[in-house]
């Protein structure tokens, strides 16, 4: 299997734990989504253990590319997030399952073994449609840049009321309750580019 997580200490712990488990061999590691894709294509593991939030291409793109080019690799998401919208999109893109980073070691090992044996009828996931409309993405990008509703309205030549309606639709679609949460979720799903820190 390939372990993909941007925290070296976490990868070290996973590798040590999984190496001790019967029937599991760690054959590669990655610290970015791009590396996860490259390692998977090069090594063709049975399972890619993939973190959601890593530098590089969006997680949905990583999953789609791996599913298209490494048909026998199953993708198991390991994440600290418990986000139904995100989980649904990751499954639709082709993720075989999810494990919380707070789960016990035995649960992770069981999930890896289960993922390795999941059957796949045609080897490909259906294309994942964007959650947000083009206009909602424009509004979301401006929210990510810290603009107020008034500033967004002026920038897009729409009324503040229209901006507020877009905000409501965006929050509903993303399952977000604040601007910060909406930006984070939109970024994780690849709807907008990750805000620069």
Rosetta blueprint (number, residue, H / E / L):
1 X L
2 X E
3 X E
4 X E
5 X L
6 X L
7 X L
8 X H
9 X H
10 X H
11 X H
12 X H
13 X H
14 X H
15 X H
16 X H
17 X H
18 X H
19 X H
20 X L
21 X L
22 X L
23 X L
24 X L
25 X L
26 X L
27 X L
28 X E
29 X E
30 X E
31 X L
32 X E
33 X H
34 X H
35 X H
36 X H
37 X H
38 X H
39 X H
40 X H
41 X H
42 X H
43 X H
44 X L
45 X L
46 X L
47 X E
48 X E
49 X E
50 X E
51 X L
52 X L
53 X L
54 X L
55 X E
56 X L
57 X L
58 X L
59 X H
60 X H
61 X H
62 X H
63 X H
64 X H
65 X H
66 X H
67 X H
68 X H
69 X H
70 X L
71 X L
72 X L
73 X L
74 X E
75 X E
76 X E
77 X E
78 X E
79 X E
80 X L
81 X L
82 X L
83 X L
84 X H
85 X H
86 X H
87 X H
88 X H
89 X H
90 X H
91 X H
92 X H
93 X H
94 X L
95 X E
96 X E
97 X E
98 X E
99 X E
100 X E
101 X L
102 X L
103 X L
104 X L
105 X H
106 X H
107 X H
108 X H
109 X H
110 X H
111 X H
112 X H
113 X H
114 X H
115 X H
116 X H
117 X L
118 X L
119 X L
120 X L
121 X L
122 X L
123 X L
124 X L
125 X L
126 X L
127 X L
128 X L
129 X L
130 X L
131 X L
132 X L
133 X L
134 X H
135 X H
136 X H
137 X H
138 X H
139 X H
140 X H
141 X H
142 X H
143 X H
144 X H
145 X L
146 X L
147 X L
148 X L
149 X H
150 X H
151 X H
152 X H
153 X H
154 X H
155 X H
156 X H
157 X L
158 X L
159 X L
160 X H
161 X H
162 X H
163 X H
164 X H
165 X H
166 X H
167 X H
168 X H
169 X H
170 X H
171 X H
172 X H
173 X H
174 X H
175 X L
176 X L
177 X L
178 X L
179 X H
180 X H
181 X H
182 X H
183 X H
184 X H
185 X H
186 X H
187 X H
188 X H
189 X L
190 X L
191 X L
192 X L
193 X L
194 X L
195 X L
196 X L
197 X L
